[in-house]
Amino acid sequence: MNTDSFYADLETRHFANLRFSEVTRALRALSSAYVERRESALAEHRALDGAGKRAAFALYYGSIHFELIRAIAERLEQPKGPGLVIDLGCGTGVAGAAIATLTSPVSRVIGIDTHPWTLEEARFTYRALGLQADVRRGFAGRTRIPDNATFVVGAFVVNELKPEERQDLLRELTATIGRGTAVLIVEPISLRISPWWEEWRAAFLPMGGRADEWKIRIDLPPIVKRLAKSSSLRPDALTARSLFAGK
């Protein structure tokens, strides 16, 4: 896997019709939507309105999440081997791709999301990283995990579900873990947007799971550094909390 070529292809894709200054301006707005007005922006589906915000999301947040999920999985010594990765609420596909590219040979991925743009972007991500993958339009909270899945990842998606949807997903994931499938849930470090965390932690731990908080320093791709500097953002250390259970 050549991540350098992936990031180069990502830049070519999103700067084809946008200037760097336009993406920087959009990144500032996107950052505000997620940090200051997260609930309203997500509820009204405005976080990804416009080409500039979409480019900023893919180039900045997508790249960061790819590196973060890989770093967490490596520290958990996961996955144990190739198989089928299910990426819940896949977004641009980076979480599933991060897991799939850690196995040799690389794993197959099924990415599931509701937004047409993110599904197309996930197709690009999987293709650029040389992965065999399917992209399906579906809702994370109502997903039924196939019996042949070996790994399930849900990155920054559970906090976006309604309470009853989270309950349904938790029941599905505990059943999945019971069948021997590994499950990794990654969320922001702040518990303010994840008041459900302790309930999920209490469900994972008796199944041999673990809960972790991470502060990881990663040498981020050049495009992330450039965008961060121009947008007055400081991704010096990436933080997250995770739940993991499985072999």
N, C-alpha and C positions, 0 to 999 in steps of 0.2 A: 504494500500500500504506500502510495506517495502522497502524503498530505500536502506537500508544497504545490504539486500540480493541481490538487483539489482546490486549494485557496486561490491559485492563479486563475483557474477556470471560474471560480465564484466571482472574482473581481471582474473578469471579462464579461461575464453574464450581466452583472448589475450596473457596471459603469458604461455599458454600451449606449445607453440613452440618458444617462444622468451624469452631472458633474459632481466632483468630490464635495464641493461646497453644498450642493443640494442634499446629498446623503448625510452630511454632517448636521445640517439644519434639521433634517427629519429625525436623526438620532436623538437630538436634544428633546424634540417633541415626544418621541417614543419613550424615552427615559422618564420624562415627566408623567406620561400616561401610566406607566407601570409602577412608578414609585409613589407619586402623589395622588393619582386619580385611578388607581388600578381597577377598583370595583366597577366604576361607571364606564370606563373605557372598554373593559372586557364585556360587560353586559350589553353595551350598545354596539359591539363589534367595530369600534373605531380604532383599535390599536394597530390594525394593518390596512387602514384606508389610505390609498395612494401609493404610487411607485416608490417614492422616496422612503417612506416608512417601511415598506416591504424590503427594499434593498438594505436599509439600516438593520432591520431585524435579522436578515440572513447573514450579512457580512459581520456584524458585531455580535449580537446575542447568539446567533447560530454557531459561530466559530468558538465563542467562549464556552457554550454548552457542550460542544463536541469535545473540547479539550478537558473540561471538567468531568464529564461522565467517564471518559477514558481513564482519567487519573483516579477517580473513585473506584472504578471497577478493578484497576490494577492493584490498588491498596487492599481491596477485598479478595484479591487473587481469584477474580472471576473474569469471564466464564471459564468453566473447567474444560470445555471442548466444543467443537463445532456442532451446530444444530439449527434450530429454527427460533429466531428472535421475534417477539411480538412487541412492537413499539406503540404504546397507548398514547393517543393524543400526540402523534408523531411530529406535528409542526413541520419544520423543514427536513426532518428525517435524521437529524444529527445524533440523537440519543441511541436509536437503534443501530445506526452506522457505527457509532463509537464502540458498542458492544460487539457487533458482528465482525469488525476488523481486528479484534483482539484474538480471534481463534485462527488456527491453521489446520485445514483450509478455512477460509472465511465462512461465516455462517450466512444462512438465508434470512431475509427480513420480511416481515409483513408490517407495514406502517398504516396506522388507522387514525383518521382525523376527519373533521367535518368541513373545514375551510377549503374551497377549491384551489385557491392559490398555494396554500401550504402543501397540498397533495402534489401539485405540479412541481413545487420546489423539492419535495422529498424524492420525487422521481429523479430529478437532476442529481441530488446528493448521492443516491444509491448508484446511479449510473457512473458518476464521476469517480466514485471510489471502487468501481468494479464489482459491485455486489449484485447477486441475484436477489430480486426483491419484487414484492407485490405491494401496491398502494390501494387502499380501500377506503371509501367514504363510510364512516361509521362514528359512533359516539362512544367515547371511552367508558362512560358510566354504564353502558348497556352491552359491552363487549363480552362475548363468551370465548374463553381461551381454548384453542384447539388442544386435544389430548397430546398431539405430537410436538407441542411447543417445548423447548428446552430452557428458554429464558424469557422473562417478561420485564420490560423496563417502562416505567411511567415517570417522566421527568417534567416537573413543573406543570402538572396537569391536574392532580387530585385537588389542589386548592381552588381550582376553577369550577368544580362540580358543586351542585346543590347537595344539601345534607342527605336527602333520600338517595341520590345517585351515588354518593360516596359509600353509603351503607350497602347498596347493591354491589358495588365494585369490591368492597372489602370482603363480602361473602364469596364472591367469585375468586378473588385472589387467594383467600385462605384455602379454598377447595383446590386451587391450582397448586399451591405449595404442598398440600397433602398428597397430591399425585406425584410429587418429586420434581416439579418444575421450579427453577430459581426465579425469584421476584426481587427486583430492585426498584424502590421508590425514592425519588430525589425531589426535594422541595427547598425553597428559600430558607435561610437560617432563622428568619424572624417568625416567631410563633403567632404574631398578631394576625397574620393572614391564614394561619393553620391551627385554629383552636381545636381541631379534631385530632391533632398529632398524638396526644397521649393515648387516645382510644386505639388508634392504629398500632402504636408501639406496644400496647398491652396485648394486642392480637398477634403480633409477629413474634414477640419474645418467647412465649411458651412453645412455639413451633421450631425452636432452635435458631430463631433469628437474632439480629443485632440492630441496635440503633446507634448512629454515629453523627457527630458534628464535625465538619471539615473546614479547615482554613488552609488552602493549598496555593503555593506559589508556583506558577507555571510560566514558562517562556512563551508568551502568546504570539500568534502570527503577526507579521508586520502590519497587515491591514487593520487589525484590532488596535494596535498601538497608535497608528496614525489617526484613526477615527476617535480614539479616546482622547488623545492630545488635543485635537481640534474641537472636541465637544466638552472639554473640561471634566472628563470622567476618569476615574482612577481604578482600573481593574488590577491593582498590584497583587492582591491576594484574593482568590476566589473562595467564597464561602457557600456552604450548603449543609443541609442535614439529610440523612438517608436512613431508610429501613431496608434491610436485606434478610431474606430467608431462602434457604435452598441448599443444594449440595455444593 
